Amino acid sequence: MRFVKLSLLFFMVLGLNISFAQAKKSAMSTKFKVPGGSKESLVFNENNYPYQAVGVKFGDPLALSYKFYPSKNFTFAADAGKVAGNLYNKYYRSAFQDYLPDTLSGESTLTYLSHKASKDWLIETKFLYQWDVERISKGLQLYAGVGWQWRSTNLTYDYLYQNGLESSHSGSFTEKRHTYGPVMVLGFEYSYFSLPISAFIEMELYTDLKVDPGYKRFQGGVGIRYVF
C-alpha cells in the first residue's frame, strides 16, 4: 500500500512537471529571455557522458542509490538500504517452521507466539539498458535490466514450549538469515528539470537462491538522484 501511494504521488508530480515543461508560452513571455537558457532542459547531454548520480529511493527498500552512466544507453546502479520489514511479516512468520529443531520427542511442541526482524538490510547491483520514450514526454526514458541482491536479516522468535500436559514455558531464539539471488528490473527515469536531478520509478522481481530457493518477491520504489 505504501508503494502504491508513493507511485501515485510520483506520477502526480511528474505529470505536473510535464504539463508545465510542455506548456505553450504566452505572447508576453516570449518577449523576455531567461539568462542561461530555457527554464527546463535535459539533464543528460549526449556530448558530456559519462555521468554519475547519487540519491535516495523510497519503497522496498528505503535505500541510498548510486548510478553510473558510461553512455546514453548503458548504465550501472547500486542500492543499499533497509528492507520494508512490515511487508514480510507473513513470510517471516511462516519461516518459523524452518527453524524448529528435529530433536523434539514425545508430545513436546514449540508454538509460535511472535517475531521481530532486525538488521533487515539489502545491497543490490544492477546492469541496465535505457532508451528514449520522448513520444510520451521529453526527458523520459524506459529502462530494463538484471542484477544481484544480497539480504541479511536477524529474526527473533518468541515461542511457547509444551511437554504434553506436564509443563510449559515461553522462550525465544534468534536466527541470522543471510541469502542472495538475481533481480529483474523495469523502470522509468525522467530528467527534464531546471536542476541537475533525475526522478525514477522502478519495479523489481527478486528470486531467492540460498535460504528459500525459488521464493519470488516483487519489490520497487520511487526516488530522486543528483546528477553530476
C-alpha positions in Angstrom: 0.0 0.0 0.0 2.8 2.4 0.9 4.5 1.7 -2.5 1.2 2.4 -4.3 0.8 5.7 -2.6 4.4 6.7 -3.4 3.9 5.7 -7.0 0.7 7.8 -7.3 2.5 10.8 -5.8 5.4 10.3 -8.2 3.1 10.3 -11.2 1.2 13.3 -10.0 4.5 15.3 -9.6 5.8 14.0 -12.9 2.5 14.9 -14.6 2.6 18.5 -13.3 6.2 18.9 -14.3 5.5 17.6 -17.9 2.5 19.9 -18.2 4.5 23.0 -17.2 7.5 22.0 -19.3 5.4 21.4 -22.4 3.0 24.3 -22.0 3.0 26.8 -24.7 4.4 30.2 -23.8 2.2 33.3 -23.9 2.9 36.1 -26.3 4.0 38.3 -23.3 6.5 35.7 -22.0 8.2 35.3 -25.4 9.4 38.9 -25.3 11.7 38.1 -22.4 14.7 35.7 -22.3 15.8 33.8 -19.2 19.6 34.1 -18.6 21.4 30.9 -19.2 18.8 29.3 -21.5 15.3 27.9 -21.1 13.7 27.2 -17.7 13.6 23.4 -18.3 16.3 21.4 -20.1 17.5 17.9 -20.5 19.9 17.0 -17.7 21.8 14.5 -19.8 23.8 16.0 -22.7 24.9 13.4 -25.3 28.3 15.1 -25.6 29.1 15.1 -21.9 29.0 11.4 -20.9 29.9 9.8 -18.6 27.6 11.0 -15.7 27.2 9.9 -12.1 24.2 10.3 -9.8 23.5 9.8 -6.1 20.2 10.0 -4.3 17.6 8.1 -2.3 15.0 5.5 -3.1 11.7 5.2 -1.2 9.8 1.9 -1.1 11.1 -1.6 -0.7 13.9 -1.0 0.2 14.4 2.5 1.6 17.9 3.0 0.3 20.7 5.2 -0.8 21.1 4.9 -4.5 24.0 5.4 -6.9 24.0 5.3 -10.7 26.8 5.4 -13.3 26.1 6.4 -16.9 29.1 5.5 -19.1 27.0 6.1 -22.2 23.4 7.1 -23.2 22.1 3.6 -23.3 24.1 1.5 -20.8 24.1 2.2 -17.0 25.0 0.6 -13.7 23.2 1.1 -10.5 23.6 0.1 -6.8 21.2 0.4 -3.9 21.9 -0.2 -0.2 19.3 0.2 2.5 16.7 -1.2 4.8 14.0 -3.7 3.7 10.4 -2.7 4.3 10.0 -5.3 7.0 6.3 -4.8 7.5 5.7 -6.2 4.0 7.4 -9.5 5.0 5.6 -10.2 8.3 3.6 -13.1 6.9 6.6 -14.6 5.2 8.8 -14.3 8.3 6.1 -15.9 10.5 5.8 -18.9 8.2 9.6 -19.3 8.3 9.3 -20.2 12.0 8.7 -23.8 11.0 12.0 -23.9 9.2 13.9 -23.3 12.4 12.2 -25.8 14.6 14.6 -28.5 16.0 14.3 -32.1 14.8 15.0 -33.3 18.4 11.5 -32.7 19.9 10.4 -36.0 21.3 7.1 -37.4 22.5 4.4 -34.9 22.9 6.8 -31.9 23.0 5.8 -28.9 20.8 7.1 -25.4 20.1 4.3 -23.0 19.3 4.9 -19.6 17.5 3.9 -16.5 19.6 5.5 -13.6 17.8 8.6 -12.4 15.9 10.8 -9.4 15.4 13.0 -8.6 12.4 16.1 -6.6 13.0 19.2 -5.6 10.9 17.0 -6.2 7.9 19.3 -4.9 5.2 20.0 -5.4 1.5 22.6 -4.5 -1.1 22.0 -4.8 -4.8 23.8 -4.0 -8.1 22.1 -3.7 -11.5 23.1 -3.5 -15.1 20.6 -1.6 -17.1 19.8 -0.7 -20.7 17.9 2.6 -21.3 16.1 4.1 -24.3 14.2 7.3 -25.0 10.4 7.3 -25.0 10.1 11.0 -25.9 6.8 10.3 -27.7 5.4 10.2 -24.1 7.4 13.1 -22.8 10.7 14.9 -23.4 13.3 13.7 -21.0 11.6 10.4 -20.3 13.5 7.1 -20.6 12.4 3.5 -20.1 15.0 1.0 -18.8 15.3 -2.7 -18.1 18.0 -4.9 -16.8 19.2 -7.6 -14.4 21.1 -7.6 -11.2 22.1 -9.4 -8.0 20.8 -8.8 -4.5 22.3 -9.7 -1.1 20.0 -9.8 2.0 20.7 -10.0 5.7 18.1 -10.3 8.5 18.1 -11.2 12.2 14.9 -12.9 13.2 14.0 -13.3 16.8 11.1 -15.6 17.6 9.1 -15.9 20.8 7.6 -19.4 21.4 5.7 -21.5 23.8 7.2 -24.8 24.7 4.9 -27.6 25.9 5.8 -31.0 27.1 2.5 -32.8 26.9 0.3 -31.8 29.8 3.1 -31.9 32.3 4.8 -28.5 31.8 5.1 -25.5 29.6 7.2 -22.3 29.4 7.9 -19.5 27.0 11.2 -18.7 25.4 12.9 -17.1 22.4 15.7 -17.7 19.8 17.4 -15.7 17.1 18.3 -16.8 13.7 20.7 -14.9 11.4 19.4 -15.1 7.8 21.8 -14.4 5.0 20.7 -15.0 1.4 21.0 -13.8 -2.1 19.6 -14.1 -5.6 19.0 -12.4 -9.0 16.7 -9.5 -9.7 15.0 -8.4 -12.9 14.3 -4.6 -13.2 11.9 -2.4 -15.2 11.5 1.3 -14.7 11.2 4.9 -15.9 13.6 7.8 -15.4 12.7 11.4 -16.0 15.3 14.2 -16.4 13.7 17.3 -17.9 14.3 19.7 -15.0 15.9 23.1 -14.4 18.2 21.4 -11.8 20.7 18.6 -12.4 18.4 15.9 -11.0 16.6 12.8 -12.3 13.5 11.1 -10.9 12.7 7.5 -11.3 10.2 4.7 -10.6 11.0 1.1 -10.9 9.7 -2.4 -10.2 11.9 -5.5 -9.4 11.4 -9.2 -9.2 13.7 -10.9 -6.7 14.3 -14.7 -6.6 15.9 -16.3 -3.6 18.6 -18.9 -4.4 20.1 -19.8 -1.0 17.8 -19.8 2.1 14.5 -20.4 0.3 15.3 -21.5 -3.2 12.6 -20.4 -5.7 11.0 -17.9 -3.4 10.0 -14.8 -5.5 9.1 -11.3 -4.3 8.1 -8.1 -6.2 9.9 -5.0 -4.9 10.0 -1.4 -6.1 10.0 2.2 -5.3 10.4 5.8 -6.4 13.4 8.0 -6.0 15.4 11.0 -7.0 19.1 11.5 -7.7 21.5 14.4 -8.0 23.4 14.1 -11.4 27.0 15.3 -11.8 
